[in-house]
Every structure is written in C-alpha cells, then in structure tokens.
Amino acid sequence: MSLSRRLWNDLKLSVVFDLEESERIRLGKRAAFAGIGGNVLLTSLNFLVGISSGSVALVAEAAHTLSDVLTSVITYIGFRIGQRPPDRQHPYGHGRAEALVGLVVVVFLGIISYEILSEAYRKLFLELAPPDYTAVLMAGFGIIANIAMTTYIRRIGERINSPAIVADAQHQKVDIFSCIAIMLGVAGSHLGFRFLDPLVAVIIAVLVLKTAFDVGRENVNNILGAVPSPEIMEDIEKSAMSVDGVKGLHEVRINHFGPYASVDLHIEVDGDMMLRDAHRIAHDVERRVIEDIDIIKMVNVHVCPVGEKSRCLEWS
C-alpha cells in the first residue's frame, strides 16, 4: 500500500469532529446565507434611501455593503472547499482553503478602505448640499442590523472553528463604524461642520485597515502553522507525558488545516525497550492527544531513546 493511501486511511480513521460533520456544514451554510441575505437587504435600502435623501455617503455605503455580499459568497465557497474529504492528491484534506479565503477577505477590506478614503476626498473638496435626516434613520437601522449579523455569524464561526467565517464576521463589523460615520457626517453637515464627515471617514478607513491586518495575520499564522496559544502546547505535553513509558517530549510542531490541526512530536522512551512496546506507546500517545485536545485530529509520533535527544534530531 502506498504512503499516500496509508495516510488517507489513517486520516479517515482518526478525524472525528465534536460536532457531526453534517451539523458543521449546516451551521456554515446558515452563517453564509445570513450574511448574504442581510447584506443584500442593506445594499438595496442604502441605495434607495441614499438616492432619495441626497446622501452620497449612503450611496457609497450601498457599494460597500455590496462588497460584503461578494465576500460572503467567497467565504461560503471556501467553507465548502474545506469540507471536501481527503483524497490521493490531498491526503490531509482541504481545510486550509478556509484560511486562504480569509486572505481574500483581506483584499476586499483593502478595497473598501480605498473607497472610504476616495469618498472622504470628494466630500472635502466638493460643495454638496446636506442630505435630509432620513439618511440618519437608515444609518441607525444599519447599525442595529450589522451588530445582529456580526454577533450571529461570529458565534457560528467560533462554534464550528471556521477561520473563514470568523474573518467574515470581522469584516461585517466594519459596517457598524461606516454607519456611525454617516450619522455624524449628516449631523455635521447640518451644523455647518462639513469637515467632520471626511474626517470621520478617514478614521474609519484606518479601522478597516486595522481589521484587515488582524484578519490577515491570523490566517497567515494559520497557514504557516503558528502555535495558536501556549496553553495548547502545554496541553499536548501534559497529554503525551501521561502515557506510561514516555520519559520526555520534544520537537512539537502544529499544522493547521482549517477547523482542525495535526501535530508532529518526538517522544523519549527507554532505549532498551522492545520495538513492539515502543510502537504500542507511540499509538497510545496518538490516541491520548486526539482524545484530550479538541482541535487536534491527527498525531504523528517519532520515538527516540531517552537521553539521546541530540542524536535523535540529527537522524530525523
């Protein structure tokens, strides 16, 4: 049997989700459709009210919200790709597609920040009549709707441990600040402080870029296999060391695959131990780590004689 075939079979046996996979897919669909449906509604209302009230900012927000729709569609595509089972070409599955899609969201955030800055520049140098206060009412409705959608989508993303859906929730949160900016801009225009609208828009553009940086860093770390937290490393060490016969642990590495991760580690055992016993201990460590740590779904164990760590590293 080929190595890729063995890896594929081992993965199918070891990958056991806390949530049933069908349930995870169902929740992922719900989050994606909530984002798409909610933003289609906000896009239509922002455009119609923006035209009728004379609010250029609200019309621009309609374009901004339309980009949210496109982002939600991309997020859902990434989520579905991530659910594909392992195959011969991808023995570890397709989970990293979700993190890659998270990076696409970062690109959209950059485009949005450019749109906001362009609108701020336009308002700063063009004399525009102040819009009526229906724009304020629409912006207030947008704040409430975006808070509800952000909270709902984020909770689902965290529950099913989906980096793409969590990134989409972070993206959605930006719209809350955009609506606040519109409210302040309309009020400032009527009070004669026309500079307030572009000034607040610039601040929001910076917040958008900050969100893009945070989402990008999280997903890049996910792809590169950065340790999510020191606590997970401690949990892995505690779990592995609890197996009888394990004398030490080193070279622990974590690889992310979307909602789950694999671990490569070296354990130290008695150098005079029989091969059969060392093999049994290695499998006990694999099973114990998978059982104890939710995010870990695959463990590869390298066995080393105790006291020969440096030589073991040279061989590996």
ABEGO torsion letter per residue (X at the ends): XBAAAAAAAAAAAABBBABBAAAAAAAAAAAAAAAAAAAAAAAAAAAAAAAAAGBAAAAAAAAAAAAAAAAAAAAAAAAAAAABBBBAABAAEAAAAAAAAAAAAAAAAAAAAAAAAAAAAAAAABBBBBBBAAAAAAAAAAAAAAAAAAAAAAAAAAAAGBAAAAAAAAAAAAAAAAAAAAAAAAAAAAAGBAAAAAAAAAAAAAAAAAAAAAAAAAAAAAAAGBBABAAAAAAAAAAAAABBGBABBBGBBBBBBEABBBBBBBBBBBAABBAAAAAAAAAAAAAAAAAABAABABBBBBBBBBGAAAAAAAAX
